[in-house]
Amino acid sequence: MEFEKALALVSEFFRREQSPFAVIGAFALQAYGLTRATQDLDFAAEASAQEKLTAYLSACGYETLHRSAGYSNHLHSDPGLGRLDFVYVDGPTAEILFGSARERLGPGGLRVPVPRAEHLIALKVHGIRNDPSRTFRDLADIQYLMGLPGADLEEIRGYFERDGLLDRYHELRKLS
């Protein structure tokens, strides 16, 4: 996948629509110094952008593999444009996530918005709750993010508690 090409295509949509978005997943982790292999690009977007975004991606040649209120996945027949995954948020969650995101260097030197480390953790904790098969990979990412200077451990604890995974939080704290 040519990440720069796909990222530029998606960024163009959000900038044109003046709709907030953030890079999440492996490229957000990379912005915090953790390199992990990936075959796709992951984004957070406002739920209100989903309809136009899906139409835009379709016009660009992407096939929608899955679409629900909270998620969508898209695949292009051109391997260079690859797979794109979106998490949709709204209300206070969107305000907090996008309001505190900061621009960082992404693939190809493009500047992209990336959520705070604590918010990446919240997304990963929620992902573990919804798909336990993600547990070990995501816990490793979370452990790294929790170890960053200035990480708000009480805020992070709250995300684990909210999703009923407080025991996992305590496990990670014992390891650090």
C-alpha positions in Angstrom: 0.0 0.0 0.0 1.2 3.5 -0.8 0.2 5.1 2.5 1.0 8.6 1.4 -1.3 8.4 -1.6 -4.2 7.0 0.4 -3.7 9.4 3.2 -3.6 12.4 0.8 -6.9 11.2 -0.8 -8.7 10.9 2.5 -7.2 14.1 3.9 -8.4 16.0 0.8 -12.0 14.9 1.5 -11.9 16.1 5.2 -10.2 19.4 4.4 -12.6 20.1 1.6 -15.6 19.2 3.8 -14.1 21.1 6.7 -14.8 18.0 8.8 -12.5 17.0 11.6 -10.7 13.7 11.5 -7.7 12.0 13.1 -5.3 9.2 12.1 -5.5 6.3 14.5 -4.1 2.8 14.5 -0.5 2.0 13.5 0.3 5.5 12.1 -0.9 7.2 15.3 1.3 4.9 17.3 4.2 5.7 15.0 3.6 9.4 15.8 4.3 8.5 19.5 7.4 6.5 18.6 6.1 2.9 18.3 6.5 1.3 15.0 4.1 -1.6 14.1 3.6 -3.3 10.8 0.3 -2.5 9.1 -1.5 -3.1 5.9 -4.2 -0.4 6.2 -4.9 3.1 7.3 -7.2 3.8 10.3 -9.1 7.0 10.9 -11.6 8.5 13.4 -14.2 10.7 11.8 -17.4 12.5 12.8 -20.4 10.4 12.4 -22.1 13.1 10.4 -19.4 12.7 7.7 -20.1 9.1 7.1 -22.6 9.4 4.2 -20.6 11.8 2.2 -17.3 10.0 3.0 -18.7 6.7 1.8 -19.9 8.3 -1.4 -16.6 10.0 -2.0 -14.6 6.8 -1.4 -17.0 4.9 -3.8 -16.4 7.6 -6.4 -12.6 7.1 -5.9 -13.0 3.4 -6.6 -13.2 2.0 -3.1 -15.6 -0.9 -2.3 -17.4 -0.7 1.0 -16.7 -4.0 2.8 -18.7 -3.2 6.0 -20.7 -0.3 7.2 -22.5 0.3 10.5 -23.2 3.4 12.6 -19.8 3.2 14.3 -17.5 1.7 11.7 -16.8 1.3 8.0 -14.1 -0.5 6.0 -13.2 0.1 2.4 -10.9 -1.6 -0.1 -9.5 -0.4 -3.4 -8.7 -2.7 -6.3 -5.5 -0.8 -6.7 -3.2 -2.2 -4.1 -1.5 1.2 -3.8 -4.7 2.7 -2.4 -5.4 -0.4 -0.2 -7.7 -0.7 2.7 -9.2 2.2 4.8 -10.9 1.7 8.2 -13.0 4.3 9.9 -14.4 4.7 13.4 -17.2 7.2 13.7 -17.8 9.3 16.8 -20.2 12.1 17.7 -21.3 14.3 20.5 -19.0 14.9 23.5 -16.7 12.1 22.3 -16.1 13.8 19.0 -15.5 17.2 20.7 -13.0 15.8 23.1 -11.2 13.5 20.6 -10.9 16.1 17.8 -10.5 19.1 20.1 -7.4 17.8 21.6 -5.8 16.1 18.5 -2.5 17.6 17.4 -0.9 17.6 14.0 2.1 15.4 13.6 4.2 14.1 10.7 2.6 11.2 8.9 3.6 9.1 5.9 5.4 11.0 3.2 5.8 14.0 5.5 2.1 14.9 5.4 0.9 16.6 8.6 -2.0 14.7 10.0 -4.1 15.1 13.2 -3.4 12.5 15.8 -5.4 12.0 19.1 -3.8 12.3 22.5 -2.2 9.0 23.7 -5.0 8.7 26.3 -7.6 8.8 23.6 -5.8 6.2 21.5 -5.9 4.0 24.6 -9.6 4.6 25.0 -10.2 3.5 21.4 -8.1 0.4 22.0 -9.8 -0.5 25.3 -13.2 -0.2 23.6 -11.9 -2.4 20.7 -10.8 -5.1 23.2 -14.2 -5.1 24.8 -15.9 -5.5 21.4 -13.4 -8.0 20.0 -11.4 -9.9 22.6 -9.2 -11.4 19.9 -7.5 -8.0 19.8 -6.5 -8.2 23.5 -2.8 -9.2 23.4 -1.8 -6.9 20.5 -3.7 -3.9 21.8 -2.6 -4.4 25.4 1.0 -4.2 24.1 0.2 -0.9 22.4 -1.5 0.4 25.5 1.4 -0.6 27.7 3.7 1.4 25.5 1.4 4.5 25.4 0.9 4.3 29.2 4.7 4.6 29.6 4.9 7.8 27.7 6.0 10.8 29.8 3.0 12.7 31.2 0.5 9.9 30.4 -2.6 10.6 32.6 -2.9 7.2 34.3 -6.1 8.2 36.2 -7.8 9.1 32.9 -6.6 5.8 31.4 -7.9 3.9 34.4 -11.3 5.4 33.8 -11.4 4.1 30.2 -10.7 0.6 31.4 -13.3 0.9 34.2 -15.9 2.2 31.8 -15.5 -0.8 29.5 -15.5 -3.3 32.4 -11.8 -4.2 31.9 -10.3 -2.8 35.1 -8.5 -6.1 35.8 -6.5 -5.5 32.5 -5.5 -2.1 33.7 -4.2 -3.5 36.9 -2.3 -6.2 35.0 -0.5 -3.5 32.9 0.3 -1.4 36.0 2.0 -4.4 37.6 4.2 -4.8 34.5 5.4 -1.2 34.5 
